[in-house]
Amino acid sequence: MISELIGHYRVVASLGSGGMGVVWKAIDTRLNRPVALKAIRDADATNTDAILRLRAEALAAASLDHPYICKIYELLETGSATLVVMEFVEGENLGDILARRTPPLVDTLRWGSEIAEGLANAHARGIVHRDVKPTNVMVTAHNHIKLLDFGIARITGDAALTQSGLTLPGNTPGTPQYMAPEQALGKVVDGRADIFSLGVLLFRCLAGQLPFEGTTRDAYVQQMLSGTIRPLDQLAPATPGPVRDIVKACLERDPARRPETAMVVAETLRRAGDMLSTGTIPVVHAPSPAIPRWAMQTALLLIAAAAAVFALWRWTSSPVEDTAPRALVPAVTWPTAESEALISPDGKWLSFISDKQNQRRIFIQAIEGGDAVPVAIPGAVVSHAWSSDGRELAVVVRQASGHFLMVVPAFFGGSPRSSLALDPTFEDPLLVRWTAEGVYMDVNRGQAGRSLIHAALDAGTLKDVSARWPKPIRYRSIDVSTTGAVVMDAAIDGNSDLWTSNVDGTNLQA
């Protein structure tokens, strides 16, 4: 085959084989550029399914034009042979990389973000890859990725293309260790199946092993369908919390609980990578080996001496304190109305409500800067609050059927974890606070005045805290601390003052 001329392509080297296909490197003699030729192996040259699959790959991938997807140049049918002419990628297969080593975290975040971005591009065009795995990812010489092999892709919403061979009947396409539960069960899948596969790939890159136990194909699939995920925090303790969260979300068995789109995954990994490179994301390091006591004592003496010298220098040099005012830089400069800006409990994220695109939504942006990313929430946002761990938001939304209190993921999309319908007499809440006991809302009830309402998220119940106070109180403003203390500006018994109480109504005092 080497040196053979196929059409105007001269074969120069074998690049490998797998499944029913073989790939060669060739030179396009017309354009003088390297290409890759993918063909069916001689043993399967008359296999109708193999031919359909190869044509399917060309049809699916040729409609995509994205820097992280391998380009298809031509479907070449010459004599009895069918070949796909594609972009030649100089680099290494991710599967080969993982067979040798666990990649650095910064590489995993970069590659994962790029794979997700490529998948998002395919999904936006109705194409589901259905076989996302390391051997279908090339890492280029410039450390970017190219997504390969759309041979079992499914084009959603296009029966003609499906019937032409993009979905082969009578089998479950995909690689068992990387396929989503719904795919393993033979159900019709959408882009969320690729998100699950990406979660498996990310877990493999981070932990050096697959997320589920199982030494055989059937045992692994059974664990994937009903078993527990291996603990990523123990297998890869250096993985930052937001990255563990997005991987866990990708691996949800219920597609509705996975990130809403692959672009959400891409953006989360990209932001984590940016923060890792700037040192603004916490990374847990392995404990250092024990240090001999004598070495520790010597080190402490040296540190103390150095500190004394430094203090003496500072005292004698007496630098003039810089009292110049710092410049204020706007977080966003949109021509829309923004309100209710909150900072996450760890101080690293800014959330705010904006009317951008004519819908009240929550946007989250890193304090250090970067793009503001919308949070997927069904309805117009009225008010919101962060959870104590900074992973979720309690959000009051207005829908056609009324107001709802929802708990949604802050960073990686997905369906609300809980949704509680509010009393029809409630107007837009003026305040939302999330404490260990639940969510508190300051609501206006029309003629009845304002009330402090407690929502027990797990029980799904609402209680009027105001009714627990020893006397009726009409307050002008109110707030609730994360520890459950209430402070309000109110006039009680003719005394207009700041009053405090416990959330159960006890210990009311000015």
Beta strands, then each sheet from edge to edge (+ up, - down):
strand 1: 5-6
strand 2: 9-18
strand 3: 21-28
strand 4: 33-40
strand 5: 72-78
strand 6: 81-87
strand 7: 91-93
strand 8: 127-128
strand 9: 137-140
strand 10: 145-147
strand 11: 154-155
strand 12: 338-343
strand 13: 349-354
strand 14: 361-366
strand 15: 373-374
strand 16: 380-386
strand 17: 392-399
strand 18: 402-409
strand 19: 418-421
strand 20: 431-435
strand 21: 438-444
strand 22: 450-456
strand 23: 461-464
strand 24: 475-480
strand 25: 485-492
strand 26: 495-502
sheet 1: 1+ 2- 3+ 4- 6+ 5-
sheet 2: 7+ 9- 10+
sheet 3: 8+ 11-
sheet 4: 12+ 13- 14+ 15-
sheet 5: 16+ 17- 18+ 19-
sheet 6: 20+ 21- 22+ 23-
sheet 7: 24+ 25- 26+
end
